């Protein structure tokens, strides 16, 4: 049996994945690392929308990021 804290973490991950755009990003990232621009090019959304989806996934620990350059 899992602890309540573990259950809460799993729920956070499931909620973060429970959106079509986020599932598409996860599938795309299974291929390997991609830049924000590459992920953005998959969708016809503005930067802020894609950024918000990535932030939800980052907060849940599903994805991570590194800053290269400026």
Secondary structure as GFF3:
##gff-version 3
##sequence-region A 1 70
A	DSSP	alpha_helix	4	17	.	.	.	ID=ss1
A	DSSP	alpha_helix	20	29	.	.	.	ID=ss2
A	DSSP	alpha_helix	36	40	.	.	.	ID=ss3
A	DSSP	alpha_helix	47	59	.	.	.	ID=ss4
###
